[in-house]
Amino acid sequence: MAGGITVKDVSSQAFIKAYAAHLKRSGKLEVPAWTEYAKTGSFKELGPYDPDWFYVRAAAIARHIYIRGGVGIGALAKRMGDSKRRGTRPNHHADASTNVIRKAIQGLEKLGLLEKHADGGRKITSAGQRDLDRISVQIAKASA
């Protein structure tokens, strides 16, 4: 049973947390210098409190592309967006920062986890799928 466990079989929160920790431990993901000052979207007032937020965002992107290949920057920005609070006026959806998503995807591509899809967007490589499934199996064993 352990060999058949994939990213789809484990909790998304547990997977993203574990994969972000794995990315940080490996030290191979290139984190831009400006992440200390950046916000995750124009609709946010402040940047994230977690100093390792870039690893979490990269892990969430890797998981999303694993599940739904061929997704591009714009679709990911829409997916990771949130409500823009407009005071007394009704809230509206606002997209997440495309620069943060772009830099995370470029970092994951340098690690060999993602590649360009023929129809546009990105897809997971076989090495990336193996890496993500290995983390999933570890999570399943820990929770069992």
MODELLER restraints for C-alpha pairs under 7 A, 6 or more apart:
rsr = mdl.restraints
at = mdl.atoms
rsr.add(forms.Gaussian(group=physical.xy_distance, feature=features.Distance(at['CA:2:A'], at['CA:137:A']), mean=6.28, stdev=0.5))
rsr.add(forms.Gaussian(group=physical.xy_distance, feature=features.Distance(at['CA:5:A'], at['CA:133:A']), mean=6.92, stdev=0.5))
rsr.add(forms.Gaussian(group=physical.xy_distance, feature=features.Distance(at['CA:5:A'], at['CA:136:A']), mean=6.66, stdev=0.5))
rsr.add(forms.Gaussian(group=physical.xy_distance, feature=features.Distance(at['CA:5:A'], at['CA:137:A']), mean=5.84, stdev=0.5))
rsr.add(forms.Gaussian(group=physical.xy_distance, feature=features.Distance(at['CA:6:A'], at['CA:133:A']), mean=4.98, stdev=0.5))
rsr.add(forms.Gaussian(group=physical.xy_distance, feature=features.Distance(at['CA:6:A'], at['CA:136:A']), mean=5.84, stdev=0.5))
rsr.add(forms.Gaussian(group=physical.xy_distance, feature=features.Distance(at['CA:7:A'], at['CA:132:A']), mean=6.68, stdev=0.5))
rsr.add(forms.Gaussian(group=physical.xy_distance, feature=features.Distance(at['CA:7:A'], at['CA:133:A']), mean=5.85, stdev=0.5))
rsr.add(forms.Gaussian(group=physical.xy_distance, feature=features.Distance(at['CA:7:A'], at['CA:136:A']), mean=5.44, stdev=0.5))
rsr.add(forms.Gaussian(group=physical.xy_distance, feature=features.Distance(at['CA:10:A'], at['CA:136:A']), mean=6.41, stdev=0.5))
rsr.add(forms.Gaussian(group=physical.xy_distance, feature=features.Distance(at['CA:10:A'], at['CA:140:A']), mean=6.63, stdev=0.5))
rsr.add(forms.Gaussian(group=physical.xy_distance, feature=features.Distance(at['CA:15:A'], at['CA:136:A']), mean=6.58, stdev=0.5))
rsr.add(forms.Gaussian(group=physical.xy_distance, feature=features.Distance(at['CA:16:A'], at['CA:56:A']), mean=6.45, stdev=0.5))
rsr.add(forms.Gaussian(group=physical.xy_distance, feature=features.Distance(at['CA:16:A'], at['CA:59:A']), mean=5.41, stdev=0.5))
rsr.add(forms.Gaussian(group=physical.xy_distance, feature=features.Distance(at['CA:16:A'], at['CA:60:A']), mean=5.77, stdev=0.5))
rsr.add(forms.Gaussian(group=physical.xy_distance, feature=features.Distance(at['CA:17:A'], at['CA:56:A']), mean=6.74, stdev=0.5))
rsr.add(forms.Gaussian(group=physical.xy_distance, feature=features.Distance(at['CA:19:A'], at['CA:59:A']), mean=5.79, stdev=0.5))
rsr.add(forms.Gaussian(group=physical.xy_distance, feature=features.Distance(at['CA:19:A'], at['CA:135:A']), mean=6.72, stdev=0.5))
rsr.add(forms.Gaussian(group=physical.xy_distance, feature=features.Distance(at['CA:20:A'], at['CA:55:A']), mean=4.90, stdev=0.5))
rsr.add(forms.Gaussian(group=physical.xy_distance, feature=features.Distance(at['CA:20:A'], at['CA:56:A']), mean=4.96, stdev=0.5))
rsr.add(forms.Gaussian(group=physical.xy_distance, feature=features.Distance(at['CA:20:A'], at['CA:59:A']), mean=5.35, stdev=0.5))
rsr.add(forms.Gaussian(group=physical.xy_distance, feature=features.Distance(at['CA:23:A'], at['CA:29:A']), mean=6.44, stdev=0.5))
rsr.add(forms.Gaussian(group=physical.xy_distance, feature=features.Distance(at['CA:23:A'], at['CA:55:A']), mean=6.49, stdev=0.5))
rsr.add(forms.Gaussian(group=physical.xy_distance, feature=features.Distance(at['CA:24:A'], at['CA:55:A']), mean=6.61, stdev=0.5))
rsr.add(forms.Gaussian(group=physical.xy_distance, feature=features.Distance(at['CA:29:A'], at['CA:107:A']), mean=5.70, stdev=0.5))
rsr.add(forms.Gaussian(group=physical.xy_distance, feature=features.Distance(at['CA:29:A'], at['CA:108:A']), mean=6.93, stdev=0.5))
rsr.add(forms.Gaussian(group=physical.xy_distance, feature=features.Distance(at['CA:30:A'], at['CA:107:A']), mean=5.76, stdev=0.5))
rsr.add(forms.Gaussian(group=physical.xy_distance, feature=features.Distance(at['CA:37:A'], at['CA:47:A']), mean=6.81, stdev=0.5))
rsr.add(forms.Gaussian(group=physical.xy_distance, feature=features.Distance(at['CA:38:A'], at['CA:47:A']), mean=5.77, stdev=0.5))
rsr.add(forms.Gaussian(group=physical.xy_distance, feature=features.Distance(at['CA:39:A'], at['CA:46:A']), mean=6.23, stdev=0.5))
rsr.add(forms.Gaussian(group=physical.xy_distance, feature=features.Distance(at['CA:39:A'], at['CA:47:A']), mean=4.16, stdev=0.5))
rsr.add(forms.Gaussian(group=physical.xy_distance, feature=features.Distance(at['CA:39:A'], at['CA:48:A']), mean=6.76, stdev=0.5))
rsr.add(forms.Gaussian(group=physical.xy_distance, feature=features.Distance(at['CA:40:A'], at['CA:47:A']), mean=6.61, stdev=0.5))
rsr.add(forms.Gaussian(group=physical.xy_distance, feature=features.Distance(at['CA:40:A'], at['CA:96:A']), mean=6.01, stdev=0.5))
rsr.add(forms.Gaussian(group=physical.xy_distance, feature=features.Distance(at['CA:40:A'], at['CA:97:A']), mean=5.48, stdev=0.5))
rsr.add(forms.Gaussian(group=physical.xy_distance, feature=features.Distance(at['CA:41:A'], at['CA:95:A']), mean=6.82, stdev=0.5))
rsr.add(forms.Gaussian(group=physical.xy_distance, feature=features.Distance(at['CA:41:A'], at['CA:96:A']), mean=4.36, stdev=0.5))
rsr.add(forms.Gaussian(group=physical.xy_distance, feature=features.Distance(at['CA:41:A'], at['CA:97:A']), mean=4.50, stdev=0.5))
rsr.add(forms.Gaussian(group=physical.xy_distance, feature=features.Distance(at['CA:42:A'], at['CA:97:A']), mean=6.85, stdev=0.5))
rsr.add(forms.Gaussian(group=physical.xy_distance, feature=features.Distance(at['CA:43:A'], at['CA:84:A']), mean=5.06, stdev=0.5))
rsr.add(forms.Gaussian(group=physical.xy_distance, feature=features.Distance(at['CA:43:A'], at['CA:94:A']), mean=6.43, stdev=0.5))
rsr.add(forms.Gaussian(group=physical.xy_distance, feature=features.Distance(at['CA:58:A'], at['CA:104:A']), mean=5.24, stdev=0.5))
rsr.add(forms.Gaussian(group=physical.xy_distance, feature=features.Distance(at['CA:65:A'], at['CA:71:A']), mean=6.47, stdev=0.5))
rsr.add(forms.Gaussian(group=physical.xy_distance, feature=features.Distance(at['CA:65:A'], at['CA:123:A']), mean=6.03, stdev=0.5))
rsr.add(forms.Gaussian(group=physical.xy_distance, feature=features.Distance(at['CA:65:A'], at['CA:124:A']), mean=6.44, stdev=0.5))
rsr.add(forms.Gaussian(group=physical.xy_distance, feature=features.Distance(at['CA:66:A'], at['CA:124:A']), mean=5.72, stdev=0.5))
rsr.add(forms.Gaussian(group=physical.xy_distance, feature=features.Distance(at['CA:69:A'], at['CA:122:A']), mean=6.37, stdev=0.5))
rsr.add(forms.Gaussian(group=physical.xy_distance, feature=features.Distance(at['CA:69:A'], at['CA:123:A']), mean=4.64, stdev=0.5))
rsr.add(forms.Gaussian(group=physical.xy_distance, feature=features.Distance(at['CA:69:A'], at['CA:124:A']), mean=6.83, stdev=0.5))
rsr.add(forms.Gaussian(group=physical.xy_distance, feature=features.Distance(at['CA:70:A'], at['CA:117:A']), mean=5.64, stdev=0.5))
rsr.add(forms.Gaussian(group=physical.xy_distance, feature=features.Distance(at['CA:70:A'], at['CA:119:A']), mean=6.92, stdev=0.5))
rsr.add(forms.Gaussian(group=physical.xy_distance, feature=features.Distance(at['CA:70:A'], at['CA:120:A']), mean=6.16, stdev=0.5))
rsr.add(forms.Gaussian(group=physical.xy_distance, feature=features.Distance(at['CA:70:A'], at['CA:121:A']), mean=4.61, stdev=0.5))
rsr.add(forms.Gaussian(group=physical.xy_distance, feature=features.Distance(at['CA:70:A'], at['CA:122:A']), mean=4.91, stdev=0.5))
rsr.add(forms.Gaussian(group=physical.xy_distance, feature=features.Distance(at['CA:70:A'], at['CA:123:A']), mean=5.40, stdev=0.5))
rsr.add(forms.Gaussian(group=physical.xy_distance, feature=features.Distance(at['CA:71:A'], at['CA:121:A']), mean=4.74, stdev=0.5))
rsr.add(forms.Gaussian(group=physical.xy_distance, feature=features.Distance(at['CA:71:A'], at['CA:122:A']), mean=5.76, stdev=0.5))
rsr.add(forms.Gaussian(group=physical.xy_distance, feature=features.Distance(at['CA:72:A'], at['CA:121:A']), mean=3.95, stdev=0.5))
rsr.add(forms.Gaussian(group=physical.xy_distance, feature=features.Distance(at['CA:72:A'], at['CA:122:A']), mean=6.16, stdev=0.5))
rsr.add(forms.Gaussian(group=physical.xy_distance, feature=features.Distance(at['CA:73:A'], at['CA:98:A']), mean=6.47, stdev=0.5))
rsr.add(forms.Gaussian(group=physical.xy_distance, feature=features.Distance(at['CA:73:A'], at['CA:101:A']), mean=6.63, stdev=0.5))
rsr.add(forms.Gaussian(group=physical.xy_distance, feature=features.Distance(at['CA:73:A'], at['CA:102:A']), mean=6.57, stdev=0.5))
rsr.add(forms.Gaussian(group=physical.xy_distance, feature=features.Distance(at['CA:77:A'], at['CA:95:A']), mean=5.18, stdev=0.5))
rsr.add(forms.Gaussian(group=physical.xy_distance, feature=features.Distance(at['CA:77:A'], at['CA:96:A']), mean=4.69, stdev=0.5))
rsr.add(forms.Gaussian(group=physical.xy_distance, feature=features.Distance(at['CA:77:A'], at['CA:97:A']), mean=6.45, stdev=0.5))
rsr.add(forms.Gaussian(group=physical.xy_distance, feature=features.Distance(at['CA:77:A'], at['CA:98:A']), mean=5.86, stdev=0.5))
rsr.add(forms.Gaussian(group=physical.xy_distance, feature=features.Distance(at['CA:78:A'], at['CA:95:A']), mean=4.80, stdev=0.5))
rsr.add(forms.Gaussian(group=physical.xy_distance, feature=features.Distance(at['CA:78:A'], at['CA:96:A']), mean=6.51, stdev=0.5))
rsr.add(forms.Gaussian(group=physical.xy_distance, feature=features.Distance(at['CA:80:A'], at['CA:95:A']), mean=6.87, stdev=0.5))
rsr.add(forms.Gaussian(group=physical.xy_distance, feature=features.Distance(at['CA:80:A'], at['CA:96:A']), mean=5.59, stdev=0.5))
rsr.add(forms.Gaussian(group=physical.xy_distance, feature=features.Distance(at['CA:81:A'], at['CA:94:A']), mean=5.55, stdev=0.5))
rsr.add(forms.Gaussian(group=physical.xy_distance, feature=features.Distance(at['CA:81:A'], at['CA:95:A']), mean=4.14, stdev=0.5))
rsr.add(forms.Gaussian(group=physical.xy_distance, feature=features.Distance(at['CA:81:A'], at['CA:96:A']), mean=4.31, stdev=0.5))
rsr.add(forms.Gaussian(group=physical.xy_distance, feature=features.Distance(at['CA:82:A'], at['CA:93:A']), mean=5.68, stdev=0.5))
rsr.add(forms.Gaussian(group=physical.xy_distance, feature=features.Distance(at['CA:82:A'], at['CA:94:A']), mean=5.68, stdev=0.5))
rsr.add(forms.Gaussian(group=physical.xy_distance, feature=features.Distance(at['CA:82:A'], at['CA:95:A']), mean=6.69, stdev=0.5))
rsr.add(forms.Gaussian(group=physical.xy_distance, feature=features.Distance(at['CA:83:A'], at['CA:91:A']), mean=5.98, stdev=0.5))
rsr.add(forms.Gaussian(group=physical.xy_distance, feature=features.Distance(at['CA:83:A'], at['CA:92:A']), mean=5.46, stdev=0.5))
rsr.add(forms.Gaussian(group=physical.xy_distance, feature=features.Distance(at['CA:83:A'], at['CA:93:A']), mean=4.59, stdev=0.5))
rsr.add(forms.Gaussian(group=physical.xy_distance, feature=features.Distance(at['CA:83:A'], at['CA:94:A']), mean=5.93, stdev=0.5))
rsr.add(forms.Gaussian(group=physical.xy_distance, feature=features.Distance(at['CA:84:A'], at['CA:91:A']), mean=5.55, stdev=0.5))
rsr.add(forms.Gaussian(group=physical.xy_distance, feature=features.Distance(at['CA:84:A'], at['CA:92:A']), mean=5.37, stdev=0.5))
rsr.add(forms.Gaussian(group=physical.xy_distance, feature=features.Distance(at['CA:84:A'], at['CA:93:A']), mean=5.85, stdev=0.5))
rsr.add(forms.Gaussian(group=physical.xy_distance, feature=features.Distance(at['CA:84:A'], at['CA:94:A']), mean=5.76, stdev=0.5))
rsr.add(forms.Gaussian(group=physical.xy_distance, feature=features.Distance(at['CA:85:A'], at['CA:91:A']), mean=4.99, stdev=0.5))
rsr.add(forms.Gaussian(group=physical.xy_distance, feature=features.Distance(at['CA:108:A'], at['CA:114:A']), mean=5.96, stdev=0.5))
rsr.add(forms.Gaussian(group=physical.xy_distance, feature=features.Distance(at['CA:109:A'], at['CA:115:A']), mean=6.04, stdev=0.5))
rsr.add(forms.Gaussian(group=physical.xy_distance, feature=features.Distance(at['CA:112:A'], at['CA:128:A']), mean=6.79, stdev=0.5))
rsr.add(forms.Gaussian(group=physical.xy_distance, feature=features.Distance(at['CA:113:A'], at['CA:124:A']), mean=5.95, stdev=0.5))
rsr.add(forms.Gaussian(group=physical.xy_distance, feature=features.Distance(at['CA:113:A'], at['CA:125:A']), mean=5.44, stdev=0.5))
rsr.add(forms.Gaussian(group=physical.xy_distance, feature=features.Distance(at['CA:113:A'], at['CA:127:A']), mean=6.22, stdev=0.5))
rsr.add(forms.Gaussian(group=physical.xy_distance, feature=features.Distance(at['CA:113:A'], at['CA:128:A']), mean=3.97, stdev=0.5))
rsr.add(forms.Gaussian(group=physical.xy_distance, feature=features.Distance(at['CA:114:A'], at['CA:122:A']), mean=6.47, stdev=0.5))
rsr.add(forms.Gaussian(group=physical.xy_distance, feature=features.Distance(at['CA:114:A'], at['CA:123:A']), mean=5.67, stdev=0.5))
rsr.add(forms.Gaussian(group=physical.xy_distance, feature=features.Distance(at['CA:114:A'], at['CA:124:A']), mean=4.54, stdev=0.5))
rsr.add(forms.Gaussian(group=physical.xy_distance, feature=features.Distance(at['CA:114:A'], at['CA:125:A']), mean=5.37, stdev=0.5))
rsr.add(forms.Gaussian(group=physical.xy_distance, feature=features.Distance(at['CA:114:A'], at['CA:128:A']), mean=6.70, stdev=0.5))
rsr.add(forms.Gaussian(group=physical.xy_distance, feature=features.Distance(at['CA:115:A'], at['CA:122:A']), mean=5.58, stdev=0.5))
rsr.add(forms.Gaussian(group=physical.xy_distance, feature=features.Distance(at['CA:115:A'], at['CA:123:A']), mean=5.54, stdev=0.5))
rsr.add(forms.Gaussian(group=physical.xy_distance, feature=features.Distance(at['CA:115:A'], at['CA:124:A']), mean=6.27, stdev=0.5))
rsr.add(forms.Gaussian(group=physical.xy_distance, feature=features.Distance(at['CA:115:A'], at['CA:125:A']), mean=6.29, stdev=0.5))
rsr.add(forms.Gaussian(group=physical.xy_distance, feature=features.Distance(at['CA:116:A'], at['CA:122:A']), mean=4.47, stdev=0.5))
rsr.add(forms.Gaussian(group=physical.xy_distance, feature=features.Distance(at['CA:116:A'], at['CA:123:A']), mean=6.12, stdev=0.5))
rsr.add(forms.Gaussian(group=physical.xy_distance, feature=features.Distance(at['CA:117:A'], at['CA:123:A']), mean=5.46, stdev=0.5))
